[in-house]
């Protein structure tokens, strides 16, 4: 079973993603802050991260940089899911080796299709 860590401070939005992903057979954990995400990363060793940019204790892109710099950073897939839709933000994320960039709100079919493709 593939493991996904959703790093999202809006609980309702995290619930929507969980409700979409779990029926597809993914094990989902949710972190509402960068600190929680770092703790969960060590415990669950996810196959995929879904990271919001704006978090209460910092910038999700900093988490992406830290994960990519770590030992397993190349193996984990990372998706940014954020309200930020500027080309500059998207470019910044892709330069940090984000695998895909979604803007909120997600379109469920496209979201699930891309997640499945990334985890093949």
C-alpha positions in Angstrom: 0.0 0.0 0.0 1.4 3.4 -1.0 1.7 6.0 1.7 0.8 9.7 1.2 1.5 12.6 3.6 -0.8 15.5 3.1 0.7 18.7 4.5 -2.3 21.1 4.7 -3.5 23.4 7.4 -7.1 23.8 6.2 -8.7 20.7 7.8 -11.7 20.6 5.5 -9.5 20.6 2.5 -7.2 17.9 4.0 -10.4 15.9 4.6 -11.5 16.2 1.0 -8.1 14.9 -0.2 -8.2 12.1 2.3 -11.7 11.1 1.2 -10.5 11.0 -2.4 -7.3 9.1 -1.8 -8.2 6.4 0.7 -10.9 4.7 -1.4 -8.2 4.3 -4.1 -6.2 2.2 -1.6 -3.7 4.8 -0.4 -2.8 5.2 3.3 -3.1 8.9 4.1 -1.6 10.8 7.0 -2.2 14.6 7.5 0.0 17.2 9.0 -1.3 20.7 9.6 2.1 22.4 10.1 5.7 22.0 8.9 6.7 20.7 12.4 4.1 18.0 12.3 5.2 17.1 8.7 8.8 16.7 9.7 7.8 14.4 12.6 5.5 12.3 10.4 8.1 12.1 7.6 10.4 10.2 9.9 7.7 7.9 11.2 5.8 6.9 8.0 8.4 7.2 5.2 5.8 8.3 2.6 5.9 7.5 -1.2 4.3 10.9 -2.0 4.0 14.3 -0.3 1.2 16.7 -1.1 2.4 20.1 0.2 0.5 23.4 0.7 2.7 26.4 0.2 1.3 28.6 3.0 1.4 26.9 6.4 1.0 28.5 9.8 4.7 27.9 10.7 6.3 28.6 7.4 6.6 28.0 3.7 5.9 24.5 2.2 8.6 25.0 -0.4 11.1 25.0 2.5 9.9 21.5 3.3 10.3 20.4 -0.3 13.9 21.7 -0.3 14.6 19.8 3.0 13.1 16.6 1.7 15.0 16.8 -1.6 18.3 17.4 0.3 17.7 14.3 2.5 18.8 10.7 1.9 15.5 9.6 0.4 14.7 12.9 -1.3 15.0 11.7 -4.8 12.7 8.7 -4.3 9.7 10.5 -2.8 7.2 12.1 -5.2 6.2 15.7 -4.3 3.1 17.6 -5.4 2.5 21.2 -4.5 -1.2 22.0 -3.9 -1.7 25.7 -3.2 -3.8 28.8 -3.9 -0.7 30.4 -5.3 -1.1 30.4 -9.1 1.6 32.7 -10.4 4.0 31.5 -13.0 6.9 32.6 -10.8 5.6 30.4 -7.9 5.2 27.4 -10.2 8.7 27.9 -11.6 10.1 28.2 -8.1 8.5 24.9 -7.2 9.6 23.1 -10.3 13.2 24.4 -9.8 13.1 22.6 -6.4 12.1 19.4 -8.3 8.4 19.3 -7.4 6.8 16.6 -9.6 3.5 18.4 -10.1 1.9 21.7 -9.2 -1.9 21.9 -8.6 -3.8 25.1 -7.8 -6.7 25.0 -5.4 -9.4 24.0 -5.7 -8.5 20.6 -7.2 -10.5 18.9 -9.9 -11.0 15.4 -8.3 -10.6 13.3 -11.5 -7.5 15.1 -12.7 -6.0 15.1 -9.2 -6.5 11.3 -8.7 -5.3 10.6 -12.3 -2.0 12.5 -11.7 -1.5 10.9 -8.2 -2.0 7.4 -9.7 0.5 8.2 -12.5 3.1 9.5 -10.1 2.8 6.4 -7.9 2.9 3.8 -10.7 
